[in-house]
């Protein structure tokens, strides 16, 4: 994933502005990724509350607790996978920023 075109051979005077621009873009994306992680955490919390409410209703309907636990476990795993993907993206953005700062 690239947000800036690859530079062609430019004079050295172009290097610093491009580096500063790249660094700013990466910080902006890092901020957005942090916001996304926060939203995912909030959704996970709300999902767990909804799952608990659903478990109570399901118990009233006569469904076994094992089925409820399995459903809750699957929802929790999906939430964790989504959070892991976003964290991987944030790590990649940090890596790109480090590379841009270095070179």
Wavefront OBJ file of the C-alpha trace (Angstrom):
o trace
v 0.000 0.000 0.000
v 1.559 3.244 -1.040
v 0.132 6.717 -0.742
v 2.914 8.623 -2.482
v 4.315 7.979 -5.932
v 7.844 6.667 -6.139
v 10.231 9.554 -6.765
v 12.319 9.689 -9.868
v 15.889 10.920 -9.671
v 15.510 14.373 -8.138
v 18.051 16.784 -6.764
v 18.910 16.416 -3.073
v 16.813 19.502 -2.279
v 13.681 17.414 -2.970
v 14.612 14.711 -0.448
v 13.958 16.590 2.782
v 10.507 18.014 1.859
v 9.402 14.617 0.586
v 10.683 12.961 3.762
v 8.865 15.486 5.935
v 5.681 15.017 3.925
v 5.951 11.208 4.180
v 6.531 11.449 7.914
v 3.468 13.672 8.340
v 1.306 11.316 6.251
v 2.432 8.315 8.301
v 1.693 10.094 11.590
v -1.774 10.971 10.284
v -2.447 7.349 9.282
v -1.126 6.124 12.638
v -3.593 8.429 14.387
v -6.454 7.132 12.255
v -5.422 3.520 12.944
v -5.431 4.225 16.682
v -8.959 5.603 16.328
v -10.016 2.438 14.494
v -8.543 0.231 17.236
v -10.478 2.231 19.820
v -13.712 1.762 17.881
v -13.066 -1.985 17.539
v -12.492 -2.248 21.294
v -15.771 -0.425 21.915
v -17.619 -2.692 19.493
v -16.111 -5.738 21.194
v -17.320 -4.522 24.593
v -20.819 -3.826 23.270
v -20.850 -7.207 21.529
v -20.039 -8.954 24.792
v -22.903 -7.149 26.550
v -25.271 -8.069 23.723
v -24.049 -11.663 23.868
v -24.755 -11.783 27.605
v -28.259 -10.437 27.047
v -28.746 -12.942 24.243
v -27.548 -15.737 26.521
v -30.211 -14.832 29.075
v -32.917 -14.806 26.408
v -31.675 -18.042 24.887
v -31.665 -19.694 28.294
v -35.275 -18.654 28.711
v -36.011 -20.249 25.334
v -34.404 -23.543 26.369
v -31.217 -23.539 24.290
v -28.257 -25.202 25.980
v -25.550 -23.134 27.579
v -22.927 -24.913 25.466
v -24.472 -23.475 22.305
v -24.496 -20.002 23.829
v -20.874 -20.274 24.952
v -19.840 -21.451 21.474
v -21.574 -18.477 19.855
v -19.970 -16.028 22.287
v -16.553 -17.608 21.730
v -16.897 -17.242 17.957
v -17.876 -13.573 18.268
v -14.939 -12.924 20.601
v -12.506 -14.619 18.202
v -13.775 -12.538 15.288
v -13.337 -9.342 17.309
v -9.788 -10.334 18.277
v -8.914 -11.133 14.651
v -10.157 -7.718 13.515
v -8.163 -5.975 16.230
v -5.047 -7.976 15.295
v -5.378 -6.923 11.645
v -5.633 -3.275 12.605
v -2.637 -3.596 14.956
v -0.607 -5.191 12.150
v -1.481 -2.241 9.925
v -0.409 0.179 12.654
v 2.897 -1.678 13.019
v 3.448 -1.460 9.263
v 2.776 2.290 9.378
v 5.270 2.650 12.241
v 7.835 0.694 10.240
v 7.335 2.931 7.217
v 7.667 6.000 9.415
v 10.902 4.676 10.913
v 12.251 4.024 7.425
v 11.238 7.509 6.303
v 12.825 9.092 9.390
v 16.015 7.122 8.847
v 16.518 7.602 5.252
l 1 2 3 4 5 6 7 8 9 10 11 12 13 14 15 16 17 18 19 20 21 22 23 24 25 26 27 28 29 30 31 32 33 34 35 36 37 38 39 40 41 42 43 44 45 46 47 48 49 50 51 52 53 54 55 56 57 58 59 60 61 62 63 64 65 66 67 68 69 70 71 72 73 74 75 76 77 78 79 80 81 82 83 84 85 86 87 88 89 90 91 92 93 94 95 96 97 98 99 100 101 102 103
